[in-house]
């Protein structure tokens, strides 16, 4: 039977998340018995620390299972305020913070709150896969800003200035970056912050990986390096990556009170409050012992060193050394135009599919992040799996000619 009632126009051109699609395909093959090494998902393999789980258990036993304020419980918002003061030396009030059902919802609500049809949002390439779709769902137009792989994917400030128009509403920054692991320098962050103040646009700084850095420095963002830009900066963050709490679905926004109030209003008509039990767990994550974070970051750094060295030993691959997060983004374009047993490698999409079928290794094609020359591997898994995956990768690539 054909379906005659059309869907909304906004969803017809909407693409599903490529990272989740690859992860789902890999898991489906694994369920069928295939020996899959999944290096695609951005999910730490560590368990959520015990003290955080205990806080959730206590919340259940205490009967903390009812609705909470839409913006989140006061105790959690205060823990967020304390974290932002500790890490960024920036003070926020309770009505300048809203807790959301994951960091993704926070970003979505933010863009819904500030973007109207015709507005432009500048997005550096490569980008996290959901940024352009979120802008489009808000009626805005993504404007893509190229970055420079040879300079650790830094932003060309002159090119950025050339992209700013009277329609520019925001710029989205992600540092450390998904997919590159790059960290913007203080000089770059300060220059962008000054530009936002001068030209009158928002910076949405996605700080979800802010504590997963390998350079010995603490978290930095535009407002911490240039406090005068505070009213132009919206901080998006959460507990999923830092505390290995991906399934708990707690994120947050902090920023100018009118923006946060608007985002809260949008949330009140969509999901209402985040999960009450997960909020108590997130409160403990932010306010409790932080040794678990240092241990995870140390393990990620060791894995980073291993995977970067091993990738650069494989013929035809060039890989930068990430400064944070838990991804590598190697240039594999030298294999484009090759083939093997019916597989024709035209770009990153075909190469990722070939690696999944031939090597049983799951990765994400760079085209999903806006740059077809690359593929993304996650090293948020144990070193033995990474090593075996790269051995399979090298063997599969050697068959291409």
C-alpha positions, -999 to 999 in steps of 0.1 A, spaced: 0 0 0 14 34 -10 14 62 16 -2 94 3 1 117 33 34 135 29 60 139 57 72 173 69 96 189 45 122 193 73 126 156 77 127 145 40 162 158 35 174 149 70 201 122 71 205 98 100 237 101 121 265 83 101 284 74 132 254 57 147 246 40 114 281 25 112 279 14 148 246 -2 142 258 -21 111 289 -33 129 268 -45 158 243 -62 134 272 -81 117 286 -90 151 252 -104 162 253 -126 131 286 -141 143 311 -119 125 343 -111 144 340 -73 142 364 -49 158 344 -17 163 366 14 161 337 36 151 318 46 182 327 75 205 320 57 237 346 50 264 350 14 272 354 21 309 326 15 333 309 44 350 329 49 383 314 32 413 308 64 434 286 78 406 266 45 403 262 45 441 247 80 439 221 67 414 213 37 435 208 59 466 185 82 446 163 52 437 162 39 473 154 74 485 125 76 461 140 104 440 120 92 410 96 120 403 95 150 380 121 177 387 123 213 375 126 215 337 160 231 339 173 205 363 177 202 401 193 231 419 220 208 433 232 197 399 231 232 384 251 244 413 277 216 407 278 227 371 284 263 382 312 252 405 328 232 377 327 262 353 342 284 379 369 259 387 378 251 350 370 284 333 371 310 361 337 322 350 307 328 373 272 317 363 239 321 381 213 293 384 191 308 357 221 308 333 223 270 334 199 244 320 204 206 322 193 186 292 188 150 281 223 146 268 247 171 253 230 167 219 197 180 232 214 210 248 229 219 214 196 213 196 177 235 220 203 262 218 201 264 180 163 264 182 165 293 206 188 316 186 185 307 149 157 319 126 152 310 89 178 329 69 204 330 97 238 316 90 259 294 114 296 290 107 309 254 112 346 246 109 354 215 88 358 187 98 328 189 121 308 166 143 282 151 121 251 165 138 260 202 136 248 209 101 215 190 105 207 208 138 213 242 121 190 231 92 163 219 115 163 254 131 158 269 96 194 282 94 220 278 68 254 261 76 284 280 63 314 257 62 349 270 71 378 250 59 406 241 83 442 232 78 453 196 84 490 205 81 486 230 110 467 205 132 433 216 118 436 251 130 413 278 118 424 304 93 412 336 110 412 356 78 390 331 61 367 331 91 364 369 90 355 366 53 326 343 61 309 367 86 279 385 72 249 404 85 232 370 86 258 353 108 241 343 141 267 319 155 299 300 151 302 264 165 335 254 181 345 220 193 378 218 212 391 191 217 375 181 185 355 152 172 367 139 148 403 152 148 412 155 185 427 189 177 428 216 204 426 253 195 453 274 209 446 302 234 456 327 206 430 313 182 402 312 209 409 348 220 409 360 184 376 343 177 361 357 209 372 392 200 357 388 166 324 377 181 322 408 203 331 430 174 307 415 148 279 406 172 274 368 169 273 339 194 300 313 199 286 279 208 315 261 223 310 224 225 332 214 254 321 178 258 358 166 256 372 195 276 389 174 303 403 148 279 435 166 270 470 153 267 490 185 267 490 190 304 467 220 303 433 223 318 401 231 299 400 263 279 373 280 258 366 314 244 352 329 276 380 316 298 407 333 276 387 364 269 361 371 297 348 402 279 331 378 254 309 362 282 276 375 268 285 361 233 295 326 245 272 296 250 289 266 267 276 231 258 289 202 278 278 170 296 291 141 316 290 113 290 327 114 278 346 126 308 329 102 333 320 73 309 283 81 313 271 79 277 239 61 285 229 83 314 220 111 290 229 143 309 242 174 292 239 211 299 241 246 286 255 277 303 253 312 289 234 345 287 202 343 307 179 351 277 193 323 257 191 298 286 156 309 294 146 303 258 163 269 256 145 259 288 111 270 274 118 248 243 127 219 266 96 224 286 75 217 255 96 187 243 111 165 269 105 184 301 131 176 328 161 152 323 160 118 341 159 125 379 181 96 389 207 104 362 208 140 375 218 127 410 245 106 394 258 136 373 258 158 405 281 132 421 303 130 390 309 167 389 312 173 427 328 140 438 363 126 435 380 133 402 407 107 403 387 85 378 390 112 352 428 113 355 430 75 352 409 75 321 428 103 304 461 86 312 448 54 295 435 74 265 469 90 261 487 57 260 463 44 234 467 76 214 504 72 212 501 36 202 475 41 174 492 72 159 525 54 157 510 23 142 489 42 117 519 62 105 538 29 99 512 18 74 520 26 38 498 54 23 485 67 57 493 100 72 480 107 107 483 138 129 488 134 167 456 144 185 458 167 215 426 155 231 394 135 229 398 98 218 398 99 180 423 98 152 416 112 117 441 98 93 444 109 57 437 78 35 432 96 2 462 78 -14 440 47 -16 413 65 -36 411 51 -71 423 16 -61 402 -16 -61 401 -52 -49 377 -80 -58 348 -58 -69 354 -31 -44 362 3 -61 375 28 -36 362 61 -49 363 79 -15 361 75 23 326 59 21 337 30 -1 369 26 19 350 24 52 326 -2 37 355 -22 23 373 -23 57 341 -34 74 335 -62 48 371 -73 42 389 -66 75 358 -67 98 370 -33 112 344 -6 117 354 31 112 335 62 101 341 77 66 355 113 66 327 125 43 304 122 73 325 150 89 327 171 58 362 160 46 363 130 23 401 126 25 400 111 59 384 83 80 379 84 118 389 57 142 380 58 179 405 45 204 380 44 232 386 6 234 414 -15 248 448 -16 232 446 -53 222 415 -46 201 432 -15 186 463 -35 177 443 -63 161 422 -38 142 452 -21 128 468 -54 118 436 -62 99 435 -27 84 471 -30 71 464 -64 56 432 -52 38 449 -21 25 477 -41 10 453 -59 -12 442 -27 -29 459 -17 -62 
